[in-house]
Amino acid sequence: MKRLSTCLIFVLAMNSIFAQKTPKFSTADYVRALKYSTDVMVNDVTSPVAAARYYAYICLAANQTICLFNKKQPDFAGTLSGLNAFDINPTLVSNSDESFAAILALYKAGTRMLPSGYIMRNRTDSLMRVAMKKKISPQTIHATSELVDSVIARVIKYSATDGFSKLSGYKRFTPNQGDAYWKPTAPGFMTALEPYWYTIRTFLLDSSSQYTGGDLVEYDTSTGSRFYALAKEVHDIGVNLSKDQRDIAMFWDCNPFALQQVGHLEYGIKKISPGGHWMGITGIACRKQKLTLGQTAYAHAAVAVGLCDAFVACWYIKYKSNRVRPETVIKKMIDREWNPVLQTPPFPEYTSGHSVISTTAATVLTSLFGENFSFTDDTETEFGLPTRKFKSFKAASAEAAVSRLYGGIHYRDAIDNGVKAGEQIGAHVVSRGNINSLTAR
């Protein structure tokens, strides 16, 4: 009887130990928490470039929080430009819950960094209640909250040095005179979006001008020129667009704020950003692969950092080339009645942002998950679009790239060279960031 009691005590003790090691929060919780930040950005009509920056810092906050608990967690400190290890009281770490801290970091980073982040405060309160239901003690909740506040303060301090705060002080951008250069387009004739974004500090690239993908075809109005052929291709594809091509264009539209005209009435439609779409794909991959919370945080941070650098690099060449959009050229040279399927974005044409950032994201994701990772992309279903299936991340990025031709907003050379730039940037991010397969960890 005594031996049986001893065995019972031992079993209960072991069960207690394993219960303590079982994370209270999971990959599903991470994906859900990040989606709340995405929803706020959609509500705020956050520009594609700014959204990528926010994702990078929010996801870094979660990853670097886990690094405090787990020395095996891939650490971006010392790898990203200007990012040093966070000096946090070890006692505070030991009194906190790791998985709860990672999720709370996402909530608090979004709350602090996003312009309308205050919307997420009630989500944070709900998370606290969930933590209590998961039997995390009030003392641990308090310590974890204090720990996360310390991490977020350091992330915000780090973000404050990237040049974002200086953007509003630059000289107002004025479109160049001449038909070869970008001009505002209908329906909103909006001013140029973030013309100085290329001055933002990169995380892993040496500079914003490091990878450009190649030379553009020069503007030339003669009917036998290469440029005229590019414009004519955009026109002809638009006129003869198949249903599948139209579906592809709409699926990858990712325009945070599209203006729709009905008679004399104009109204805006809010959507997810291109970076938000790829963060959604990252979450889909993490859940399908059943990654740990730590692996999920790392995958999102790696993709987000790559996206941010890709946008900075793309914006450098956009405003250096300052090339006119197809809509302007086609209406002037070919067909006054022609309109693109998608609303033309308010910034120069070359290179294609979707091509650059999608290829970058796909390159990073392929490094993490492998060449032939199939998935169903349901990121756009909440915006009334059906799911699409892909055999690999590269297949998805190739479709995202060509969607801009189908949509009538890019010439083919901007797409092809955008893909090349994305491959270069992605390879650099993988190499410099030491990003390896998650299955090998």
Secondary structure as UniProt FT lines:
FT   HELIX           2..21
FT   HELIX           27..44
FT   HELIX           48..69
FT   TURN            71..72
FT   TURN            77..79
FT   TURN            81..82
FT   HELIX           90..94
FT   HELIX           98..113
FT   TURN            115..116
FT   HELIX           117..120
FT   HELIX           121..133
FT   TURN            134..135
FT   HELIX           138..159
FT   TURN            160..161
FT   HELIX           164..169
FT   TURN            179..180
FT   TURN            186..188
FT   TURN            195..196
FT   HELIX           197..199
FT   TURN            208..209
FT   TURN            223..224
FT   HELIX           226..239
FT   HELIX           243..251
FT   STRAND          257..262
FT   TURN            263..264
FT   STRAND          265..270
FT   HELIX           274..289
FT   HELIX           293..321
FT   HELIX           326..333
FT   TURN            336..337
FT   HELIX           353..369
FT   TURN            371..372
FT   STRAND          375..377
FT   TURN            379..380
FT   HELIX           381..383
FT   STRAND          388..390
FT   HELIX           393..406
FT   TURN            407..408
FT   HELIX           412..432
FT   TURN            433..434
FT   HELIX           438..440
//
